[in-house]
Amino acid sequence: MEHEIYTSKGPVVSQEAELKLLVDSSQAEQVLKLCQQLAKDLDGEQMELSNRYFDTADLRLRQAGIGLRIRRRGDQLEQTVKLAGAVMGGLHSRPEFNVPIEQERPDLSLFSQDIWPDDFPAFELQADLQEIFSTDFTRTCWRIPSQDGVIELAFDQGLIKVGDQQRGIAEIELEVQGGELTDAYKMARRFITRVHARTGTLSKAARGYLLAGKTTLEPWPQTEFVEQLHGDNVGQGLYRALTYGLQFWQHHDACLNETPSVRAVAGITDGIRLCKVVLQQLAALELDVNDHIVRLEQMLGHLGWLSRYDGLTELTADDGAYHRALSEHQKLYDYIVEQQQHAVQLELVQNLSKRDDYQLTLLELGELCQQQPRHPELMELALKPWATQRLRDDWQQVITLFNRQDELRPEHYLKHLPVLQGSLQLGYCLGYLFDADDREAFRAPWLDMVRGIREIMALKLLREAIKDTDEVNTDRLLNWQTVQLESLLYALEHSRRAALKQDPYWEA
C-alpha cells in the first residue's frame, strides 16, 4: 500500500507493496485480454517509460539495498530512490521516495536527509554516480477499485539495456494503493492459472545489475538459524520461520532460472523442507494448511534424485574418502562419473518450477506470511516455553528410533534419516532462542550422523556400480566396499552413543 508523506522537499511515496508476476513475451496478447477482463469496463492507459539507473562504480548504493533511477515519461522527469525491503512469494514491499527533477542527472540533495539509512554517506556519493543500465518499456495500466482504494494493474513490455546487451521485460504488476491486498492475490491467481505467470522475485533493477555484470546470483551456502525474538509469541515465531523458509526457497528458485545448477536445486529443496516443517507446526495448532503440506511433499518427490546425486558425488569428490582408491580402477570410476551425470535432472526441476501448482504455492505461502492467521489462544502463548516443549516432544521421536542397545544396521539408519533431518530443521526454526554454545555442542554429533548416513547411501551406490561393471577385480572391490561400510558403521555407532549422551540445549 502507498502512504504519502509531505516534507520540505515536496510529496514522496513512503511505501510500495506490489505483486510482481513474470510471463513469456509470447503470451502478451492473452495477458492484455485477461487484464481487460479483470478491469471490466475500465479503459487502460498506455504510456512509454524510459528509465536510467545509477550507482557508484563500486556499487555502494546496491550494497546498501538502495535503488536510484530517473524516469522519463514524455517531457516529465522523476527521480526515485527505493530502499531495502522484502520479497515474499512475488510480493515486493519497500520504501519508495519520488521527486520531480529537471535534468537527467541525479541530484541526491532533492531528497530529505532523513530518508537515508543511518550513517549512509548519500551526499558524498553524488560526484561518483554513473549510469549502470537503462530500461525502456510500454506500460498499459488500469486502476481497479478495491475497497476504499484501488489496485493499479500494469503490464510492462520492453527491454533492459546495457550497451549492446539487452534482456526482455514482460511482467505484470499489481500495486495496492489503499485497496485490499487479498484482491490483488485473487487477480494474481488468475494470471497464474490462465497465462502461466510466475512469481517475480527479481526486480527490473536486480535484473539490470545482473545484465551489466555488476552482481551475480549465487546459491546461499546453507540454511541459518531463524533469528527469533525472545518477546515473541508462538504466531510471530512460526511466521518468521515460514518467511525465512519461503525466502530461502525463492532465492534459489531465482538462481535456478538465471543459472541452472544442482546447488540451486539443493537450496530449493532445503527451503521447501523448512516451509514444510513450519506448516506442520501450524497444522498442529489447528490451522488449515494441509493442502500446502501435501503440495510440498509432492514437490519433494520430484527432487528425490538429489540424494542419489549426492551419494555419487561423495564417491568422486577430489577431497573425499574414496576418490583416490576408486581412481585406480578407471572403468569403475568412469562408470560412477557417468551415473553421476545421468542422475542430474535439472530440466525436470525447471519444468516443475513453471507449473501452476508450484507457482500458486509460492504465491499462497507469501499470502499466508502476510495475513498470519492465528488460533485465538495457542498462538498467543509466549514463544520460548512453547518452543522448549515442542523441541522436547519432537526429539522424543528421534530418541525412540536411535536409542537402541544393539547396533543399528545400514537400512535402519537410512530409514530413520528423514525423521532426524526434520528435527534438526525444526531446530533451525526455533533453536536461536537458546544458548548458542549449548546448541552447537548438542547438534554436532547428530549432524555427523546425518553426514555418515548419507555416506551409507554412497557406499550402497558403490556396491551397485561394482556389480554393474566388468572390472577384473570385482570380488576384491566388493570386499573393499564391505570393509569401508563396516568402518563407517563403527564410526556412526560412536557418534550415535555420543549424541545420546548430550543434554538437549533447550533443557539447559
Order of alpha helices (4+ residues) and beta strands (2+ residues): beta-beta-beta-alpha-beta-alpha-beta-beta-beta-beta-beta-beta-beta-beta-alpha-beta-alpha-alpha-alpha-alpha-alpha-alpha-alpha-alpha-alpha-alpha-alpha-alpha-alpha
